[in-house]
Amino acid sequence: MWRGALWRRVLWRTVLTLTGGITRRGALPEGGCVVVANHTSHADTAALLAALDSRHAPRIAAAADYWFASPWRRRVCARLAAGFPVRRTGGGMTDLLARTDHLRAGHAVVLFPEGTRARSGEVGAFHRGALVLAEAAGVPVVPVGIAGTDRLLPKHGRLRPALVRVRVGDPLPPTVTPEEARAAVTELHRRTVDEPLRDSRVRKRIAARVTSRWGLPLAFAWAGAEALSWPLMPELLLAVACVAVPRRSLKLALAALAGSLAGGVLALQLAASGVQLPQPLTTDRMRAEVRQQLAVESADAVRHQPWNGVPFKVYAAEAGRAGVPVSDWLAESAAARGSRTLAVGLGFGAFGFLAHRLRRFYGAYLALLGAGFTAGLTLIVANWA
């Protein structure tokens, strides 16, 4: 039994570490106990399984009419959350009292006495079931306060990064009243309410711009300008914006891809009509290499662009001079640019999501990013000189 509890603890601690982190204060007493906690999110179960020690092999009471209503929910609840069914429409006390042997064996049973998820910041009235179970088994009641799960996975909301805090209180006697147990949990929750993580002013300013109505048009315009003449590739913008606001990563990457393709088609047509746009930070050797590739592979030559360091605008302009059909160019460049732009955007978004707790160092990240980009660009240009 403890092996399964250890596996679940490692699983959920890993998940919560990746989604913002988890901290715990206090510990369960020796022997069996009934754990009562506040409940604002489905993530509360994961938080308790990650925080409580595996030697107590905690089992979680779950609503039978919801978590055990279908085979797949039953399997998920039983295997991943160590859940057992408790009926909410009659017979629930019998379901709970069946766990007395588990408690007498020195393990823990976890209940959310509110019976359902409450609104953020509130602890609702407690039902008596947990206290009746504790008295029947002769074990203490342990209050626990959970904070941060309402940010991590809000009721009827989406998953987003947040630090989860769990505080385990002192054991209460099995004869404790529901009001006393609720007061203890409320006090723990009040003391545990998560403080906002320290943030960077620079990140907040950039996040405000990225999430404004100008965020996506900026990504589109930047990428389009780079396909024509602008020397800074759109991946630099994605590295800045997607780390600042990870949830916008896909939209930003798609906007940059659309701008890049639109700019590439325009650059091709301008070059085909004899218009020569400036191409800073490019070299004659780059253009010669691209002309040779186009002569052999036509539009398919652009597949080399994501990996060889030659700017996309060089391929677009040389494709126009070589008379590559627009339809062929658009199809091939969509595949080549799409693989790179989407991978970069989603990759930096994932990094920003995982590094959520370190967002106060965003200014230092920008400094390192700028230095790395400058050094890389210098080496690429020097190599193609």
N, C-alpha and C positions, 0 to 999 in steps of 0.2 A: 504493500500500500504506500509506504514512504517513498519507494522508487518512482511511482507514478506522480506523487506530490512533488518530488524533486524535479522531475522532467517538466511538469507544468510550471514550476517556479522559474526554472531556467528559461523556458519558452516565453512566458509573459514578461519576465524581467528584461529579456533581450528586446522584445517588441516595444516595451515602454521606454527603454533606453534609446532606441532609434527614433521614437516619436517625441522626444523632449526630456526624458529622464524620469527617475523615480527616487524618492528619498523616504526613509522610515525612521521614526523615533519611537523608542519603547519596544517591548517584546512581550510575547504571551507568557503567562506563568507556566510552571511545570504542571503536567497533568492535563486532563481534559478541561475544556471550557466552551462556553457558548459566546461567540463573537457577535456583537451588535454594532452596526455601522450606519451612517447616513447614506442616502442613495439618490444620486442625481443623474446617473449615466450608466449605460451598459458596461462602460469601461471600469466601473467600480469593482466588478468581479475580478477582472484582470489585475487591477491594482492590489487587491487583497491576496490573490494567489502569488503575485510577485513579491509581496512584502512579508507575508507570514512564513515562518520557518517550516520546512517540509517535514520535520519530525512530528509535527502535530497533524499531518495529513489532512488539512482542512477540507471539509465538504461544504458545498454551497447550496442553500435552499433556493429552489427555482420554481416559478409559477408553472404548475402542471398544464394549465390551459394554454400557455404560450410556448414555453420551451420544450414541452413534450407533446405538442399537438401534431407533429409530423416526424417521420423517421429520421430525416436529416438533421432537424433541430435537436432531436433527442440524442443523436450520436455526438453532435457538436458540444452540447451542454454536458453530457456525461463524460466525454473523453477529454475535452479541452478545458472544462471548467469544474470538473469533479462535482457536477450538479446532481441533485436528487429532487424528485417531483414533490411539490406540496400543493394540494388542492386549495383553491380560493373560494370554492362554492360548496363547502361541506366536506368534512373528513380531513381537513388540513391538520388538526391537532393529532390525529392518529398517525399521519405521515411523519410528523415531527417526533412524537414519542417513540417511534420505531428506531430513532437514532440514539437512544440512551446507551445502548451497548457500545456504540462508537465513542461516545463521550467517556464512559467508564474505562475504556481501553486506553485513555490518555490522549485522545485526538480532539480536534476542534470542529465545531459546527458553526457555520457563518450564516447569519440571517440579517435581512434588511427589514426591521420591524415596521417601517412605514408602509410596506406592502406594495409600493410602486415608486417610480422615480418622482421625486419632488422637484419643484422649481429651484433653480440655482440660488444658493444663499439661504435656503430654508430647510429646516428639519421638521417634518410633519409628526403627527401624533403616532405613538408606538402601539402596536397590537401586543397582546399578552403572550402569544405563542412561544417566543424565545425564552421568556422568563419561566413559563410553566415547564418547558423542557429542561432548563437549568435546575429547577427545583426537584424535578422528578429524578434527574441523574445525580443530584448532589454536587454539582460543579459550579464554579463561579461564572459570573457574566463579565465579559471584558468589552468595554466600550472602545470604539475606534472612530477617529475622525478622518475623513478623506477629502482632499481638496485638489482641484486641478482637472479632475475627470470631466467636469462640466464644460471646460474649455477644450479638452482633448476630443471628446465626442459628445457634443450637446444633444439634448433630447430632440429628436427629429432633425438633427443637424449633420454636418459632414466632419470627418476626421481632419484634425489640424494639429500642428505641433503644440505641446504644452508640457510643462513640468508637473508631475503628479507627486503630492505629498501625503504620506500616511502617518498618523500619530496613534500609537497604541496606549490606552490609558491604564490606570490601576484597576485590578480586579474588583468587582462588586459582589456582594453576597448573593446567593441564588434567590433570596427572599426580597430582592430589590423590587420596587414598584416600577411600572412603565414610565411614570413621570420622572422618577429619579434616574432611570437609565437614559431617558431622552435628554434630561438636563446634562448628564455626563457627556453624551455624544455631542450635544450642541456646543458645550464648552470646548471640547477637543477640536471640533470643526472650526470654531471661531479662532482658536489659536493656530490652526493649521492652514487657514485660508491662504492660498499661495500668493506670495508677493510677485508683482510683475517682474519678469526677468530684466536685468539691466540691458538697455538698448543703446545703439549708436544714433546720434542725431543725424548723421549723414545717411544712415540706412533709412531712417524714418522719412527724411526728405525725399530720397530717391523713391521709396515705396509709395509716397503720396503722388509723385509724378507718374509712376508706372501704372498705378491703379486709377488715375484720372482718365478722362476721355481722350487725352493726348497720348497715352501710353502706347497703344497699338499703332496709331498712325506714325508715331516716332520710329517704332521698329520697322515699319514698312518703308518709310522715307529714307532711313539710314541705309537699309539694305539696297534699296533702289539706287540711291546715290553712289554707293560703293560699286555697284555693277556698272555705273557710268564712268565715274572718275574719283570719287571720294576714297582716300587712301586707307581708312580704318574699316576693317571687315566687320560685318554685323555680329559675328561671334563675340567680339569684344563687348558690344552692348548687351548681349545675352548673358555674358559672364557677370556683368554688373547688375542687371535688372532681375534675372532669375534667382540669384542668390538673395537679393533683397526681398523679393516676393515670390517664393517658390510656387504658390498656387496658380500664378499667372504664366508659368513656364511654357506650357503647351500653346496657349494663345499667342504669346510673344514670339515663340519659334515659328508658328504658322504665319504670323504677320511678316516676320523677317523673310521667310521663304517666299511668300507672295511678292514682297517688294523686290527681292533678288531676281526672281523670274521676270517680273515686269521690267525691271531695269535692264536685265540681260537682253530681252527682246528689243527694247528701245535702242540699246547700244549696238546691237547687230544691225538694225535697220539704218541707224545713223552712219555706221561705218560703210554699209553697202552703198549709201548715197554719196559717199566721199567726205563726210564730216569727221574730222580728227579731233577727238576730245583729249584733254590733258590726262596723262596717266602717271601721277607721281608715285615714286617708290617702285617703279618697274624698270626693267633693263632690256636692252636689245636682245640679249641671249634668251630671255623669257619669250619674247615675241617670235624669235626664230624657232625655238623648240615647239611652240604651239602651232606655228605654220606647218612644221613638218608632221606633227601629229594629225592635224586636220587634213593634210594631203593624203594620209594613209587611211584614217578612220572616219573622216568627215565629222558629223555631229557627235559620234560616239567618243571622240577624243576628250570631251569634257569630263569623262569619268575619271581622268587622271587628276583633275583640278583639286579635289579635296585633300590630296595627299602629297602633291609635289611642291606646294608653296607658291605657285604662280597665281596671281589674283584672278578672280572670276572675270573682271572687266577686260583682261587681256584676251581670254578665250572668246568673250562675246564680240569684241571688236574684230579680232582676226577671223572669226567665223563669218562676220558680215563681209569682210573683204574677200573671203574665199567663196562666197556665194552659197553658203549652207542654207537650205530651206528653213523658214521660220518654224514650221510644224515639227520638223526633225529636231531642230535645236531645242525647242521648248520641251519636247518629250524627254530628251536625253539630259538636259540640264535640270529638269525637275527631279529626276532620279538621283543625279549626282549631288545637287545642292540639297535636296530633301534629306538624304541620308546623313549628311554632315550637319546641317542646320538643326534638324530635329534632335539628333543625338547630342549636340552641344547644349541646346536649350534644356532638354530633359535631364541631361547629366548635371548641369549646374543647378537646376531646380532641385534635384535629389540631394546634391551637396548642401544647398541652403536649408532644405528640410531637416537633414541629419545634424547640421551644425546650428540648429535653432538656439541652443543654449549659449552659443558663443557669439551671438549677434552683436554684443557690445564691442567686439573686435572687428566690426565690418570696415571701419576706416583703415585699419592695418591691412585687412584683406585687399582693399582697393589699392593700397600702396604696393603690396607685393604683386598684385595683378598687373598694375601699370609697369612695374619694373620688369616683370617676366615677359610681358607683351613687347615692350621696347627691345629687350635683349633678343627675343625670338625673331622679331621683324628685322632687326639689324643683321642677324646671322643669315636669314633667308635671302635678303637683298645682296649681302656680300657673297653668298654662295652662287647666286645667279648673275653676278657681275661679270 
